[in-house]
Amino acid sequence: MMVVAEASQESLKRRLNVSGGHGLNGTLRVSGAKNSALVLMTASLLSEETIELTNIPSLTDIDGMSAILRSLGVRVDRRADRIRLTAAELSGSAPPYELVNSLRASFFSIGPLLGRMGHARVPLPGGCRIGARPVVEHIRGLKALGAVVNVEHGIVTASVPGVRKRLSGAQIVLDCPSVGATETILMAAVLADGVSRIENAAQEPEVQDLAKLLNTMGARVTGAGGPVITVEGVERLLGCSNYPVIPDRIEAGTFLMAAAITRSPLLVEPVIPEHLSAVIQKLRDCGCNIDIMGRTVRITPGEITAVDITTQPFPGFPTDLQAPFMALMCTAKGTSVISEKIYENRLQHVAELQRMGASIRLEGSTAIVEGVAQLSAAPVTGSDLRAAAAMVLAGLSARGITEVAGLKHLDRGYDDLEAKLSGVGAEVKRNIC
Ligand code: EPZ
């Protein structure tokens, strides 16, 4: 816990100085997916045997999740990009509120705790800057599987009645294709008695990665990646070794946009192309030539012209790349309309981009972006993880040196961003103000 707190204190003081106008050249390496690694780590709670994950990114969120799992009694051994998790003896106590509040994915642990132990006490995750982020769907699904769930004083207490304390398979139709709810319910259902069917399920690659890990551990999950997931409950799950986390499609998309905004030809790898279809299409539409060579993507930007985007659940354009794409549209030729449909408050980066000379008009959850010739450097702050990345991108193309604050957000989701960008010719330095 101290490690995480110190890291965030450290990040509070630091800034990234981004010197604009440098062309980039070379290959940007993509790390393992944050939003997959975090939920795969919670799946360790489902087995008393060890699971080993590889391609784990170096992020403060991974440190935070390790601390939370240790508070539940999980043994966590981290070596470079490998992590071994053993949940032989679970304490089942509620992980500390301050950790859960800062790390939404830890709430998803309520699913495997219920499935494995028949009871769980997990603090309600707070909302955050981008929206209220309720967990209604997660709780609805657990109740459908037979759990009794109460929410009091910010703690969600769940238990399974009956002698065997085992959840029962059920049909669940989600009101919205929530990624976290799908993952929470999926992890609860794999040890339930009978068959479960999750309809209107989230189709994100991270859900597919979780289902694949669970099947590697002996679960019987079919349909993940589509709108209906079927789970045949089993008695117990085994461990596994060397399970590779998928590459981070959001980091990869951010890198492709770094190439586009600096008008630089770049290689980005590894990428699973079908995880980025909507993004690749929009980058092609706005003037980038993109070649896909296996798990390597080559982007060659031409003249960047404005295109419209609307964020949607997968396979639509991902909300997590809305801010980086808006930074790109700030210097595109023409006017683009960017609609944020997933979160109610994920346009705070507009004000920061305007400080850099961007011409943006807000109408509710839509931003109308009129491209300008060039942005100008200014001190800016990233209000969330992806907004911080967007400010770095804007800095790469702006005239002068842009000072980006909000690194505690950036360090949650980007593994050594400044080293990676510097490695392809950017001038990005971290310093203390
Ligand atoms: C996951 O969050 C990701 N986080 C988010 O990434 C990502 O933006 C989001 O999926 C959408 O793709 C992790 O996987 C750890 P949701 P999650 O439940 O599961 C509403 C990043 O930057 N909703 O699919 O919390 C909710 O309010 C982060 O890496 C309900 O209305 O997302 C939101 O508007 C940010 N009721 C929308 O659905 C519910 O019960 C999407 O939420 C649940 C959600």
Residues whose N, C-alpha, C, O or C-beta is under 5 A from the ligand:
A	BS01	EPZ	N35 A105 R133 P134 V135 V136 E137 H138 P177 S178 V179 G180 A181 T319 D320 I342 Y343 L385
